[in-house]
Amino acid sequence: MKDFNTSIKETDKIEVVSQSAVKKEVKLIGQQLKKPGHTLFEYDKVTDVIKIATFKKQDLVLGSINSLTISHKLDFKENCIYVQALNKKNAIKRLGRDFGIDTRFII
């Protein structure tokens, strides 16, 4: 009888590889102070659409000696650039000037 174990080569070994879950981390890129009278616009780089940014629900934070402050947290989206401007026209102008984006096709 033939021995079946001798016919298997060393290069034919099977390895089991485990897959690990990719962790998604939030990294602080920068902060901006809210300018009075300005609106925060978000520009989506994929679809070339500019619109007013959305915020999460506001939380009341107890500050120093009996004062309440409202924290404004941005609903951050990937592939978006955020710009503060007086109106939509100025926001498009700032995108072209500061970020070098071709503003002819922005909706």
C-alpha positions in Angstrom: 0.0 0.0 0.0 1.0 3.5 -0.7 1.6 5.9 2.1 -0.5 9.1 1.5 1.5 11.3 3.9 4.6 11.2 1.7 2.8 12.6 -1.3 2.1 16.0 0.4 4.8 18.6 -0.2 6.0 21.1 2.4 4.8 24.1 0.2 1.1 22.9 0.3 0.6 23.7 4.0 -2.6 25.6 4.9 -2.3 28.6 7.1 -5.2 30.1 9.1 -5.2 33.9 9.2 -7.4 35.8 11.6 -8.9 39.1 10.6 -8.9 41.9 13.0 -11.6 44.7 13.0 -10.4 48.1 11.9 -10.8 50.7 14.5 -12.1 54.1 13.4 -10.6 57.0 15.3 -11.7 60.6 15.5 -8.8 62.9 15.3 -9.0 66.6 16.2 -7.8 68.6 13.2 -8.5 72.1 14.5 -11.0 74.4 16.2 -12.7 77.5 15.1 -14.3 80.3 17.1 -17.7 81.2 16.0 -17.7 84.6 14.4 -20.8 86.7 15.1 -23.1 87.0 12.1 -21.4 84.3 10.1 -22.7 80.9 9.1 -20.8 77.7 8.9 -21.0 76.0 5.5 -19.9 72.5 4.6 -18.5 71.7 1.2 -18.7 68.0 0.0 -15.6 67.3 -2.1 -17.2 64.3 -3.8 -20.4 65.8 -5.0 -19.3 69.5 -5.2 -22.3 70.6 -3.1 -22.2 73.4 -0.5 -24.8 73.7 2.2 -25.3 75.0 5.7 -23.6 72.7 8.3 -25.7 70.8 10.8 -25.0 70.6 14.5 -25.7 68.0 17.1 -28.1 68.6 19.9 -26.9 71.4 22.1 -25.8 70.5 25.6 -26.0 72.9 28.6 -22.7 72.9 30.4 -22.3 74.3 33.9 -19.6 76.9 33.8 -18.1 78.9 36.6 -20.2 80.4 39.4 -23.9 79.8 38.4 -23.4 80.3 34.6 -24.6 78.0 31.9 -22.9 77.7 28.5 -24.1 76.1 25.3 -21.7 73.8 23.6 -22.0 73.7 19.8 -20.8 70.3 18.5 -20.6 69.9 14.7 -22.0 66.8 13.0 -18.8 66.0 11.2 -18.9 64.2 7.9 -16.1 62.7 6.0 -14.9 64.3 2.7 -16.2 67.7 3.8 -14.5 71.0 4.2 -16.0 73.5 6.7 -15.9 77.3 6.1 -17.4 80.2 8.0 -18.8 83.0 5.8 -21.4 85.7 5.7 -23.3 84.0 2.9 -23.1 81.2 0.3 -21.4 83.4 -2.3 -18.6 84.4 0.1 -18.2 80.8 1.2 -17.6 79.7 -2.4 -15.1 82.6 -2.8 -13.2 81.4 0.3 -13.1 77.8 -0.9 -11.4 78.9 -4.1 -9.0 81.3 -2.4 -8.0 79.3 0.7 -8.2 75.7 -0.5 -7.5 76.0 -4.2 -10.9 74.4 -5.3 -12.2 75.1 -8.8 -15.4 77.1 -7.9 -17.0 77.0 -11.4 -18.8 73.7 -10.7 -20.0 74.2 -7.1 -23.7 74.0 -6.7 
